[in-house]
Structures are given as C-alpha cells and as structure tokens.
C-alpha cells in the first residue's frame, strides 16, 4: 500500500513539474513573439528602441539680433506703429523741424533728402530736395533709397504716408508736443531713433539752462504784458497760438500773458481779439503793413501805439526744435528790455 502511495506522489510531482515547464516555455515564446512584432518609429533604422535624447531640439528659426540701442519701436498719435531695427544711415526728412533736430544731435550726415523749406542749418540746403512738405515727391523719395523717412505728425498728409508705406518705406511719424516739455520729449525721441541719447540730452540741457537764465532775469517783473501772436488773419479766419500749442508755452515762459491761452486748435475769434485789446502784437513779416491797415485790427491799441513786434523770421518760434530757447530769449528781451540792459551793454 505504501509502495503505491509513493508511486502516486511521484506521478503527481512529475506532472506538476511538466506543467510548470510548459508555462515557462509558453511565456518565453510569447516574449519572443512580442519582440518580433515591435515596429520601430518612423525614420528609425535599427531594431533597438532609441534612447531618449537630453539635447534641445534643433529649430530652423534663428532669433534676430540687433545692435546696441535697437530695435526702437514708436507709435504715433494716429496709432501707426514703426520699428527701427538699426541706426539709420540714409534719412529723408519731411519737416524743417525734424531736419533741425537731426542736425542739432549731430546726425546731419545721414540726411539724403529734405523739403524745400528745410533751410536750417545752412548745410541742409545742399541736401537733395523732395519738394513741398505738404506734397512731397514720393517717386523722388523712393529713388533716394532711404532706410528711414521721418516727419512731424501735423505735416505729412495721410495719403502720402499710406503711399510710402505701400511702397515698402519705413516711415516714422514723430509726435508733436503741445508744451515746452513736449519739445524736450521730441528731441529725446530723435536721440533714441539715432542712438544719440547723450547728444539729445545735451541739447535739452542747454535749452533748459538758457531758459532758466532768462527767467532769472525777469523774475522780479510784476506786470506782464498781454500778448497776441498773429498766425493768420482776414477772410479765412483768425489764427493764433492758442493755449494747446507749444508756442503759447514759449510766450508765457518769456513773461507774456497770451490772451488766446483759453483757445484751441490755433483758432480765435476776431471779436475776442478786439475786446481783449492786447498790449503787444507779435507779427510775422509777411503780414507787416497789411495787418495794421486792415479793420478791425487797425483799431487795436497796440497798433495805434506802435507796440507791434515784427519778426523777420518765425522759424525759431514755429518749429519745435532746439532754437525754441532762442525764441523765448528773444521775446523776453522784447517784452522787458530793461531787464537785459547790463547784458546788452556788455
């Protein structure tokens, strides 16, 4: 009996061993089948699984590099955006004020085009002309191959701007300020455009120093003359330096009381001019004689008493540029000659 029991146990053990071997063989076979059925990723030529790379993936796009100080991005009052990627080498100026600032910060050599009225400094007149600032010759501008066309926001017509942009020109419209501080900002903007920040800062510093000196000379004056600056007059309406203009700021900083300081957009009413009856009239040379003999201007006290200041040129007063400080000094000396007697004697 015991013999048969041992024999049976051996048979069971043998069966279990054979079953275990069959399971292991089946598992190995399944693994081989799995390895054979693996498909490598597209582009892989080896049957081995590629190792994950720790290197950054290459890109066909290269980051654009710029020279120091660039790019300079500007947005004008109309929402037009422009980007200056490098220091301008060939520039067309569509404004005499812009031309003056470019020269004042030492960048006159970049000018290849200017308007017929860009007459300061003298060397500007030797630069190629692009015609009238309100109707520039666009074909001429294109032929000059400028990398930058620059203009004041109040001058360049929209149609001319659009046409130049369509032709692929980089056009920058510089915002005009309505105060003396705005003039400083404008000059500093030119410094950024030409990467001449130090030169622009020096121009502004010199302007402020001259103005401070003038205001120190007139600080004790108590009675300030009422002033009216003639920009235009006659059937077309009356135009003057209203309170929202940098010219008004110059007049006030020079010690004058601008009667049009509450006006806007250079427009003024002749009835208000007559009722205000200013102490001093500032007159451009082109209006000299005609203004004084035309009613109702001929009835103004300043005209009757000869308190009309005729300016041979209004460029220093009308253009936003470094010479605005000179205009302020000129007006202060005309308003208060007694405050500068020692200086004039020297």
C-alpha positions in Angstrom: 0.0 0.0 0.0 2.8 2.4 0.9 4.5 1.5 -2.3 1.5 2.5 -4.4 1.2 5.8 -2.4 4.8 6.8 -3.1 4.4 5.9 -6.7 1.3 8.1 -7.0 3.1 11.1 -5.3 5.9 10.8 -7.8 3.5 10.9 -10.7 1.8 14.0 -9.3 5.2 15.7 -8.7 6.3 14.8 -12.2 3.0 16.2 -13.7 3.4 19.4 -11.8 7.0 19.8 -13.0 6.0 19.2 -16.6 3.1 21.7 -16.3 5.5 24.4 -14.8 7.9 23.8 -17.7 5.2 24.2 -20.2 4.1 27.5 -18.6 7.6 28.9 -18.6 8.2 27.8 -22.3 4.9 29.5 -23.3 5.9 32.7 -21.5 9.3 32.7 -23.3 7.7 32.0 -26.6 5.2 34.9 -26.0 8.1 37.3 -25.2 9.9 36.4 -28.4 6.7 36.9 -30.4 6.3 40.3 -28.8 9.8 41.3 -29.7 9.4 40.2 -33.3 6.2 42.2 -33.7 7.6 45.5 -32.4 7.7 48.2 -35.1 10.4 50.9 -34.8 9.3 54.5 -35.0 9.2 56.2 -38.4 12.7 57.1 -39.5 14.5 54.6 -37.2 16.7 52.2 -39.0 17.7 50.0 -36.1 15.6 47.4 -34.4 16.7 48.7 -31.0 14.4 51.1 -29.1 16.0 54.6 -29.5 17.2 56.2 -26.2 15.6 59.5 -25.2 17.8 62.4 -26.0 18.5 65.1 -23.4 19.6 67.6 -26.1 17.3 70.6 -27.0 15.5 70.0 -30.3 17.0 71.9 -33.2 14.9 74.7 -34.8 15.1 76.2 -38.3 14.2 79.6 -36.9 17.0 81.9 -35.7 16.5 84.7 -33.2 17.0 88.1 -34.8 19.9 90.0 -33.2 20.1 93.8 -33.0 22.9 96.3 -32.5 23.1 98.2 -29.2 20.1 100.5 -28.7 17.8 98.8 -31.1 15.1 97.9 -32.0 13.3 101.2 -31.4 9.5 100.9 -31.5 7.4 104.0 -32.0 3.6 104.6 -32.1 2.4 108.0 -33.3 -0.8 109.8 -32.3 -2.7 108.1 -35.2 -1.8 104.6 -34.0 0.7 104.0 -36.7 3.5 101.7 -35.5 7.0 101.6 -36.8 10.1 99.7 -35.8 13.7 100.9 -36.4 16.0 97.9 -36.4 19.3 99.6 -36.8 20.8 103.0 -36.8 19.5 105.0 -39.8 22.2 105.6 -42.4 20.1 107.2 -45.2 17.3 109.5 -44.0 14.6 111.7 -45.7 13.2 114.5 -43.6 9.7 115.7 -44.5 9.7 118.5 -41.9 12.0 121.5 -41.3 11.7 120.9 -37.5 12.8 117.3 -37.9 15.7 118.5 -40.1 16.8 121.0 -37.4 16.7 118.3 -34.6 18.7 115.8 -36.7 21.5 118.4 -37.2 21.3 119.5 -33.5 22.1 116.0 -32.3 24.9 115.6 -34.7 23.2 113.3 -37.3 23.1 115.7 -40.3 25.4 113.4 -42.3 22.6 110.8 -42.5 20.2 113.1 -44.5 19.8 112.3 -48.2 16.5 114.2 -48.7 14.8 117.2 -47.2 11.9 119.6 -48.1 12.3 122.9 -49.8 11.7 124.8 -46.5 14.3 122.8 -44.6 16.7 125.8 -44.5 18.5 125.5 -41.2 21.3 125.0 -40.6 22.8 126.3 -43.9 24.3 122.9 -44.9 20.8 121.4 -45.0 20.1 123.3 -48.2 22.8 121.3 -50.0 20.8 118.1 -49.4 18.6 116.8 -52.2 15.1 118.3 -52.2 11.9 116.1 -52.2 9.6 119.1 -52.8 7.0 120.7 -50.6 6.4 119.3 -47.1 2.7 119.1 -47.6 3.0 117.4 -51.0 6.3 115.5 -51.1 7.6 113.9 -54.3 7.2 110.3 -53.4 9.0 109.0 -56.5 11.9 111.1 -55.7 11.9 109.8 -52.1 11.9 106.2 -53.4 14.8 106.9 -55.7 16.9 108.1 -52.8 16.6 104.6 -51.2 16.3 105.8 -47.6 16.2 103.3 -44.8 14.0 105.9 -42.9 11.5 108.6 -43.8 10.7 110.9 -40.9 8.0 113.6 -40.4 6.0 115.5 -37.9 2.5 114.3 -37.0 1.0 117.6 -38.1 2.6 117.8 -41.5 2.7 114.7 -43.6 -0.6 114.1 -45.4 -2.2 110.7 -44.7 -2.3 109.8 -48.4 1.4 110.4 -48.8 2.1 108.3 -45.6 -0.1 105.4 -46.9 1.6 105.5 -50.3 5.1 105.4 -48.9 4.2 102.5 -46.6 2.7 100.6 -49.5 6.0 101.1 -51.4 7.8 99.4 -48.5 9.4 102.6 -47.0 9.9 102.7 -43.2 8.1 105.9 -42.3 8.2 107.3 -38.8 5.8 110.0 -37.7 7.1 111.8 -34.6 4.5 113.1 -32.2 4.5 116.9 -31.8 4.3 118.2 -28.3 1.9 120.9 -27.2 4.3 122.3 -24.5 7.9 123.1 -24.0 8.3 119.8 -22.1 6.8 118.1 -25.2 9.6 119.7 -27.3 12.2 118.2 -25.0 10.5 114.8 -25.3 10.5 115.1 -29.1 14.2 115.8 -29.1 14.9 112.8 -26.8 12.8 110.6 -29.2 15.2 111.6 -32.0 18.0 110.6 -29.7 16.6 107.1 -29.4 16.0 106.9 -33.2 19.6 107.6 -34.0 21.1 106.1 -30.8 22.3 109.5 -29.9 20.8 109.7 -26.5 23.7 111.6 -24.9 23.7 114.2 -27.7 19.9 114.7 -27.4 20.2 115.0 -23.6 22.8 117.7 -24.0 20.6 119.7 -26.4 17.8 119.6 -23.9 20.1 120.5 -21.0 21.4 123.5 -23.0 17.8 124.7 -23.8 16.8 124.4 -20.1 19.8 126.3 -19.0 19.2 129.2 -21.4 15.5 129.4 -20.4 16.4 129.3 -16.7 18.8 132.2 -17.2 16.1 134.3 -19.0 13.6 133.6 -16.3 16.0 134.5 -13.6 16.5 137.9 -15.3 12.7 138.6 -15.4 11.8 137.1 -12.1 11.1 140.4 -10.3 8.7 141.7 -13.0 5.2 142.1 -11.7 3.3 143.5 -14.6 3.1 141.2 -17.6 2.0 142.5 -21.0 -1.0 140.8 -22.7 0.2 139.4 -26.0 -1.3 138.2 -29.3 0.6 136.3 -31.9 -0.7 136.5 -35.4 -0.5 133.2 -37.3 -3.2 134.1 -39.8 -6.0 136.7 -40.2 -8.6 138.0 -42.7 -11.4 136.4 -44.6 -10.0 133.0 -43.9 -10.4 133.5 -40.2 -8.1 134.4 -37.4 -5.4 132.0 -36.3 -3.1 132.3 -33.3 -1.0 130.4 -30.8 -3.8 129.0 -28.6 -3.2 127.5 -25.2 -2.8 124.0 -26.5 0.3 124.9 -28.6 4.0 124.9 -27.6 4.2 128.5 -29.0 1.8 129.7 -26.3 4.1 128.0 -23.7 7.0 129.9 -25.1 5.2 133.2 -24.9 4.1 132.5 -21.3 7.6 131.3 -20.2 9.0 134.5 -21.7 6.8 136.6 -19.4 3.9 137.4 -21.7 0.3 136.8 -21.0 -1.2 135.1 -24.0 -4.7 136.4 -24.5 -5.6 133.2 -26.5 -4.4 130.8 -23.8 -8.0 129.5 -23.4 -8.4 128.8 -27.1 -7.8 125.6 -29.0 -6.5 124.4 -32.4 -5.0 127.7 -33.3 -8.4 129.2 -34.0 -9.5 132.5 -32.5 -12.5 134.9 -32.8 -11.7 138.4 -34.0 -14.4 139.8 -31.7 -12.5 138.4 -28.7 -9.2 139.9 -30.0 -10.8 143.3 -30.2 -12.4 143.0 -26.7 -9.1 141.7 -25.2 -7.2 144.5 -26.9 -3.7 143.2 -26.1 -0.7 145.3 -25.1 1.6 143.7 -27.7 1.0 142.2 -31.1 3.6 139.7 -32.5 3.5 139.8 -36.3 5.3 137.7 -38.9 7.0 139.8 -41.6 4.6 138.7 -44.4 1.7 140.4 -42.5 3.6 143.6 -41.8 1.7 146.6 -43.1 -1.4 144.7 -44.2 -2.5 143.8 -40.6 -2.0 147.3 -39.3 -4.1 148.9 -42.0 -7.0 146.3 -42.0 -10.1 146.9 -39.9 -10.7 146.0 -37.1 -7.1 145.3 -36.4 -6.1 148.9 -37.2 -8.2 149.9 -34.2 -6.2 147.9 -31.7 -4.3 149.9 -29.1 -1.1 148.0 -29.8 -1.3 149.0 -33.4 -2.1 152.7 -32.7 0.7 153.0 -30.2 3.2 151.1 -32.3 3.6 148.1 -29.9 3.8 145.7 -32.8 6.8 143.3 -32.9 7.5 142.3 -36.4 9.6 139.1 -36.6 11.8 138.8 -39.8 11.5 135.0 -39.4 9.2 133.0 -37.2 11.2 129.8 -37.7 12.6 129.7 -34.1 9.1 130.2 -32.7 7.0 128.0 -35.0 9.3 125.0 -35.3 9.7 122.5 -32.5 13.4 122.4 -32.2 16.4 123.5 -30.1 16.1 127.1 -31.2 12.8 127.4 -29.3 15.0 128.5 -26.3 16.4 131.3 -28.6 12.9 132.4 -29.4 11.9 132.5 -25.8 15.0 134.6 -25.0 14.2 137.0 -27.9 10.6 137.5 -26.8 11.7 138.2 -23.1 14.2 140.8 -24.3 11.5 142.5 -26.4 8.9 142.4 -23.6 11.4 143.6 -20.9 14.4 145.3 -22.4 15.2 146.9 -19.1 15.9 143.5 -17.6 18.7 142.9 -20.0 20.4 146.3 -20.2 23.6 145.2 -18.5 23.9 142.2 -20.8 23.3 144.3 -23.9 25.8 146.9 -22.7 28.4 144.3 -22.3 
